[in-house]
């Protein structure tokens, strides 16, 4: 289109909240680390006999596992997309 620059096509990539993909991914990684730390705390309490609520520990462990799997899947898709772009340029 006349008058359209290469950067014009990329301006709409931010979400409705105005944050970019990198910021959202960073928040997801930070959240994963927080959930892993919470799960680790519950595990230590379980080993030392200080755990009073087994349900909270089980839920924390499951949430940490599912979130880690999600972040790993997003990373794998990103690597696959990068590799596909590199193949297209070759």
C-alpha positions as CSV (number, residue, x, y, z in Angstrom):
1,X,0.0,0.0,0.0
2,X,1.3,3.5,-0.7
3,X,2.6,5.2,2.3
4,X,2.8,2.1,4.4
5,X,6.1,1.4,6.1
6,X,7.3,-2.0,7.4
7,X,6.8,-0.9,11.0
8,X,3.2,0.0,10.4
9,X,2.1,-3.6,10.1
10,X,3.6,-4.5,13.5
11,X,2.0,-1.8,15.6
12,X,-1.1,-3.9,16.3
13,X,0.7,-6.7,17.9
14,X,0.2,-5.4,21.5
15,X,-2.7,-6.9,23.4
16,X,-5.8,-5.0,24.6
17,X,-3.9,-4.0,27.8
18,X,-1.1,-2.5,25.8
19,X,1.6,-4.9,26.9
20,X,3.7,-6.8,24.4
21,X,4.4,-10.5,24.1
22,X,7.8,-10.2,25.8
23,X,6.2,-8.5,28.9
24,X,3.5,-11.2,29.1
25,X,6.1,-14.0,28.7
26,X,8.2,-12.4,31.4
27,X,5.2,-12.2,33.8
28,X,4.4,-15.9,33.0
29,X,8.0,-16.9,33.9
30,X,7.9,-14.8,37.1
31,X,4.6,-16.4,38.0
32,X,6.0,-19.9,37.4
33,X,9.0,-19.2,39.6
34,X,6.6,-18.0,42.4
35,X,4.5,-21.1,42.1
36,X,7.6,-23.3,42.2
37,X,8.8,-21.5,45.3
38,X,5.4,-22.0,47.0
39,X,5.4,-25.7,46.1
40,X,9.0,-26.1,47.4
41,X,7.9,-24.4,50.7
42,X,5.1,-26.9,51.1
43,X,7.4,-29.8,50.3
44,X,9.9,-28.7,53.0
45,X,7.0,-28.4,55.5
46,X,5.8,-31.9,54.6
47,X,9.3,-33.4,55.1
48,X,9.8,-31.7,58.4
49,X,6.4,-32.6,59.7
50,X,5.2,-28.9,59.9
51,X,2.5,-29.3,57.1
52,X,-1.0,-28.9,58.4
53,X,-3.0,-28.7,55.1
54,X,-2.2,-31.5,52.7
55,X,-4.8,-30.2,50.2
56,X,-3.1,-26.8,49.9
57,X,0.3,-28.6,49.3
58,X,-1.2,-30.8,46.6
59,X,-2.9,-27.9,44.9
60,X,0.3,-25.8,45.0
61,X,2.3,-28.7,43.5
62,X,-0.2,-29.3,40.7
63,X,-0.4,-25.6,39.8
64,X,3.4,-25.3,39.7
65,X,3.6,-28.4,37.5
66,X,0.9,-27.3,35.0
67,X,2.3,-23.8,34.8
68,X,5.8,-25.1,34.1
69,X,4.5,-27.4,31.4
70,X,2.6,-24.4,29.8
71,X,5.7,-22.2,29.8
72,X,7.8,-25.0,28.4
73,X,5.2,-25.5,25.6
74,X,5.2,-21.8,24.8
75,X,9.0,-21.9,24.7
76,X,9.0,-24.9,22.4
77,X,6.5,-23.3,20.0
78,X,8.7,-20.2,19.9
79,X,11.7,-22.2,19.0
80,X,9.7,-24.1,16.4
81,X,8.5,-20.8,14.9
82,X,12.1,-19.4,14.9
83,X,13.4,-22.5,13.1
84,X,10.6,-22.3,10.5
85,X,11.5,-18.7,9.8
86,X,15.1,-19.6,9.4
87,X,14.2,-22.4,7.0
88,X,12.1,-20.0,4.9
89,X,15.0,-17.5,4.6
90,X,17.4,-20.2,3.4
